[in-house]
């Protein structure tokens, strides 16, 4: 009796152990709910097809994994998956989806300034606002193509048209994006004073800009994307801007033409692109501005970023991200400076702010970012168009500099306001300020014009 029981138990357990190494063949894959989206676009996202075999042990996880990939196309509100075994023992898989509203037209209103505080400090005038209409088709012709038209007016007049086709070849690994933009401005920031943009307003157009580009994207694997972009830029500014800031295009030019090329690599292995909770994403890019000998721009920049998302359990999640960017150190036209480049160059030139600090100017917070005074013995620099800059100082620790500021006493600055042209900036008056109160050996005479 005991022997028969053992045989029966072995007969029950043997299929379970055997199923660990078994697989089921896929007989059919069905899609339900894709009224506009073509089926071949969805099949491109799957990592299995008919006549493939799936391990029974990993069947649920594998199907859920592909369901998330369909969600990451951003074509559907939700995607559900189901499967069942056919009478012949094969597998039938069904994906049911609800499509989004692909055609959108919505109004746009945004402030032209960097943030609300900047806009408020400039008089909180709604003339410094941009408004318009954006038209978006997210699934043009049912092939996940995108058509975008942006029409804006107000502080800046702009018209932009772009078309994106992610699947050009039969294998659906090569995509293309074409973009064309035109903009004009009658209110323009022509220079940066400390950390504040200086604007000028006119009834005539101060800047006109054309931009055209084409981008190719190659998808070698499901999660790897590589893009190569070519772009051409054409800009014209008025005589007024060229005179107020000769460095806007450089050398007082009123026209700027240049081509650029950029390469980017992206590895995106996140569960949901729009709201990731698990996975990782890595981005690397390099852009070269100025390709032709006749281009008035010649610099490059490279950046890298990595983001990681963790499931801590108990419905807690952790996300972390790190970014870095480097650019060529040299002359860059003012128009080509991005906010990050402006900050980078501000840090490099922070020794100029030290001089203003010693003279009592309200730039203390920015100057305290520096670890000490840079050596600049009789060094001449230009910080703004038409303004000379002369420094005589030796390197001093920030602790002594703070002590010096703390011990600043009384009217000890001798101001000599006799205008006299300098050699580097003819016709521009220079106001000399000489500080005579400090007896520290780390500081010496400072001479700089007032702006």
NORCORGI-V148016 format. One record per helix or strand of 2 or more residues. SS is the DSSP state (helix for helix, strand for strand). FROM is the first residue (numbers start at 0). LEN is the number of residues. If there is no record, write none. Layout:
BEGIN
SS:FROM:LEN + SS:FROM:LEN
END
This chain:
BEGIN
helix:1:18 + strand:22:10 + helix:38:5 + strand:52:3 + helix:58:13 + strand:75:10 + strand:90:9 + strand:102:9 + helix:115:6 + helix:125:3 + strand:128:12 + strand:144:10 + strand:155:10 + strand:173:12 + strand:186:7 + strand:195:6 + strand:206:12 + strand:223:14 + helix:238:6 + strand:254:16 + strand:278:11 + strand:298:15 + strand:315:12 + helix:333:3 + helix:338:10 + helix:349:9 + helix:363:4 + strand:378:6 + strand:386:5 + helix:397:9 + strand:412:4 + strand:431:4 + strand:445:3
END
